[in-house]
Amino acid sequence: MILDQQVVVPAAADRVWEFLMDIPAVSRCVPGVESIERLDDDTFAGMLKVRVGPIGVTLNGKVIVVERDRDHLRSRMDVQAAEKRLNSAVSAHATVTLIARSDSETEVHIHTESSILGKLGEFGQAVMRKKADQIIGEFARNMARELASS
């Protein structure tokens, strides 16, 4: 499944970049993240709890930052997670690109290629796309609030 999402954050691109490169800070803005642990500079383990349709899902996995291109304001992250109770797995590659609209506004483009296997994959793309859009929307609001307060 391919997802392309875009949000506008009321902060300068440099500030948004610095924030996005702080994975523990970013994780506090993602709805459902219960824990995050730094394994090394680019690898993090964590747990995410969300509802997908009528089912509560607990994903345990890793996020690996595989690219940090400061000059082009682009980063890429790989995510591998599993939901043991539902015998499901999620694999995703996300590319985030920032575009400065002004000194105080930045477009955040998120391109995600994901594969969802097992019971979660049975929900279909429409349900998963709606859930992803909901999470990204709430993440953007939380990030805007976080950047405004710091």
N, C-alpha and C positions, 0 to 999 in steps of 0.2 A: 504494500500500500504506500502511495506517495502522498505526502501532505505538504502543502505550501501555505504558510501562514505569515501574516504581517501585522505588526502592532506599532504604534507610535508612542514613544516614551518622552515625557517632558524633561529632558536632560541633554547636555552636550554629549556628542559621540564619544569623546575621550573618557568621560565619566561613566558612560554606559559600558564601554569596553572594559575598564578597570573593574567595574562591578561584576560583569559577566565572567571574568577570569577568576573570580573568587568563588569557587564552586560551593563551599559551605554557605556563603551569603546568598547565592542564587537559590540554593536548595530550600532556604527558609521562605522563599517566595512561591515555591511550587506547591500547590494544594495537594495534601495527602502525604508529603514526605514526612516520615516518622523519625528517620535517623540518617546520618551521613557520617562517614569515617574516612579520613585521608589515609590511603595506603602508601602513596608516594606523591611526588609533585603533580603527576598527571592521572592518577588512578584513585577512584573513590568507590567505597562500597556503601550501599544504602538500602532503605526499605521504603516503599510507597504503598499506601493503602487508599484505594478508591472504590467507588461503586461503578460497575459497568452494567447497565440495565438493572436487573433485579439482584445481581450477585455482587457481594463484597469481595474484593480482590486484594491480596497482599503480595506484592512483587518484591523479591529480594534479588539484588544484582549489583553490577558494577557500571560505572561511567568512566570512560577513558578519554581524556582530551588528546586527540591525535594531531591536531594542528592549531597553532596560535599564530596567525599572520597579522601582526599589529599594523603593518604598513597598509594593508588592504581592509583592515577591520573585519577579518573573517576568521572564524574558528570552526573546527569540526570535532564532534564527539561521537564515540561509539557507545552504545548501551546494550548490555546483555542482562536479562532478568528472567526469573522463573517464578511461577506460582505453583508450588508443589501440590496443594490441595486439589487444584483443578487440572493438574498435569499439563500445564501450559507454559509457554516460553515466549519472550519478546526479544527481538533483535532489531536494533535501529541504528541508523547512521544519520546524524543531524548536522547540518551546516548552518551556521548563524552568520549573517552578514549585516553590518551596520551601515546606514547611509545618513549622514548629517543633513537635516533639512534646514537647520539654522543653528545659531549658537546655543539654543535652549531646547531643541527638539531633534530626536533621532528616530529614524525608521529602523525597526528590527525585523529582518526577514529570516524566517526559519524554514528550511527545506529538509524534510525528513523522509527517508526511505526505510520502511519498517516491514518486518515479517512477524506475524502473530500466529503461533501454532497451538494446537490443543483446543480445549473447550473455549478459551477466549477467542480463538480464530473463528469459531462458529457463529459469533455475533454478527459478523458481516461488516463490510466497510462503512456503511451508513452509520451504524451505531458507534463504531470506533472513531470515525471522523468527527461525529458530534461530540464525543467525550474529549477528544484531543483539542478541538476548538474551545470547548468549555474550560479545560485546564489552561490552555495558552492565554485565554482572555483573563482569567483570574490571576495567572502569573504576571501578566502585563500590568494589571491594576496594583498588585502587591509590589512589583518592582518600582513602579512610578511612585508609590507611597514611600518606599524605602529610600529611594534616591532623593525625594523631596525632603525627607527628615534628616538626612546626613549632610 
